[in-house]
Amino acid sequence: MAPLYLLIAPIVAQADDNLDKAVKGTPLESRAEIYIYLGSFIQYILGTLGIVLIILIIYGGFTWMTANGDSAKIDKAKGILLASLIGLIIVLAAYVITFTVVTDLQQFTQKT
């Protein structure tokens, strides 16, 4: 792991220098603010996707309940429900990861 870090460290340092130059003179003077704003934006998008997926789950359940025994409609509803549940699990996992990273960045930047 250490040799990999030694190869990547100059690239990361250069990227940090470029980021500092890019925000100089703007309202986002520190890198921490950029990371926090970006993380908050990602959390907002993931929250919106979660709401859309919950609406799709409700739609799939409604489709199933109104199928009246029609196997084609039931299969369609099952497909909607399965895809929505898988999507919701992925979005929730991404939200948790983003929340954890943003929280850690906030704590890290407050210490330095």
C-alpha positions as CSV (number, residue, x, y, z in Angstrom):
1,M,0.0,0.0,0.0
2,A,2.8,2.4,0.8
3,P,4.4,2.2,-2.7
4,L,1.0,3.0,-4.2
5,Y,0.7,6.0,-2.0
6,L,4.2,7.2,-3.0
7,L,3.1,7.1,-6.6
8,I,-0.2,8.9,-6.1
9,A,1.0,11.5,-3.5
10,P,2.5,14.0,-6.1
11,I,-0.7,13.8,-8.2
12,V,-2.9,14.5,-5.1
13,A,-0.7,17.4,-4.0
14,Q,-0.9,18.9,-7.5
15,A,-4.7,18.5,-7.5
16,D,-4.9,20.3,-4.1
17,D,-2.7,23.1,-5.4
18,N,-4.8,23.5,-8.5
19,L,-8.0,23.5,-6.3
20,D,-6.5,26.2,-4.1
21,K,-5.7,28.4,-7.1
22,A,-9.2,27.9,-8.6
23,V,-11.0,29.1,-5.4
24,K,-8.7,32.0,-4.6
25,G,-10.7,35.2,-4.7
26,T,-14.1,33.5,-4.7
27,P,-16.6,33.1,-1.8
28,L,-15.3,29.5,-1.4
29,E,-11.9,30.3,-0.1
30,S,-11.2,27.0,1.6
31,R,-11.4,23.6,0.1
32,A,-13.4,22.4,3.0
33,E,-16.4,24.5,2.0
34,I,-16.3,23.1,-1.5
35,Y,-16.3,19.5,-0.2
36,I,-19.1,20.3,2.2
37,Y,-21.2,22.0,-0.5
38,L,-20.6,19.2,-3.0
39,G,-21.5,16.6,-0.4
40,S,-24.7,18.5,0.6
41,F,-25.6,18.7,-3.1
42,I,-25.1,15.0,-3.5
43,Q,-27.2,14.3,-0.4
44,Y,-30.0,16.5,-1.8
45,I,-30.0,14.6,-5.1
46,L,-30.0,11.2,-3.3
47,G,-32.8,12.4,-1.1
48,T,-34.8,13.4,-4.2
49,L,-34.1,10.0,-5.8
50,G,-35.3,8.3,-2.6
51,I,-38.6,10.1,-2.8
52,V,-39.0,9.2,-6.4
53,L,-38.3,5.6,-5.7
54,I,-40.8,5.5,-2.8
55,I,-43.4,7.0,-5.2
56,L,-42.6,4.2,-7.6
57,I,-43.0,1.6,-4.9
58,I,-46.5,3.0,-4.1
59,Y,-47.3,3.0,-7.8
60,G,-46.2,-0.7,-8.1
61,G,-48.3,-1.6,-5.1
62,F,-51.3,0.2,-6.6
63,T,-50.8,-1.5,-9.9
64,W,-50.7,-4.9,-8.2
65,M,-53.8,-4.2,-6.1
66,T,-55.8,-3.1,-9.2
67,A,-54.6,-5.9,-11.4
68,N,-57.8,-7.9,-10.7
69,G,-56.0,-11.2,-11.2
70,D,-54.5,-10.2,-14.6
71,S,-51.1,-12.0,-14.6
72,A,-49.5,-9.5,-17.0
73,K,-50.3,-6.6,-14.7
74,I,-49.2,-8.5,-11.7
75,D,-45.8,-9.3,-13.4
76,K,-45.5,-5.7,-14.4
77,A,-46.2,-4.6,-10.8
78,K,-43.7,-7.1,-9.4
79,G,-41.0,-5.8,-11.8
80,I,-41.7,-2.2,-10.7
81,L,-41.6,-3.2,-7.1
82,L,-38.4,-5.2,-7.4
83,A,-36.6,-2.5,-9.4
84,S,-37.7,0.2,-7.1
85,L,-36.6,-1.7,-4.0
86,I,-33.2,-2.4,-5.4
87,G,-32.8,1.2,-6.4
88,L,-33.9,2.4,-3.0
89,I,-31.3,0.1,-1.3
90,I,-28.6,1.5,-3.6
91,V,-29.7,5.1,-3.0
92,L,-29.8,4.6,0.8
93,A,-26.3,3.0,0.8
94,A,-25.0,5.9,-1.3
95,Y,-26.7,8.4,1.1
96,V,-25.1,6.8,4.1
97,I,-21.7,6.8,2.5
98,T,-22.0,10.4,1.4
99,F,-23.3,11.4,4.9
100,T,-20.3,9.7,6.5
101,V,-17.8,11.3,4.2
102,V,-19.2,14.8,4.6
103,T,-19.4,14.4,8.4
104,D,-15.8,13.2,8.5
105,L,-14.7,16.1,6.3
106,Q,-16.4,18.6,8.5
107,Q,-14.7,17.2,11.6
108,F,-11.3,17.0,9.8
109,T,-11.5,20.6,8.6
110,Q,-12.5,22.0,11.9
111,K,-9.5,20.4,13.6
112,T,-7.0,21.9,11.1
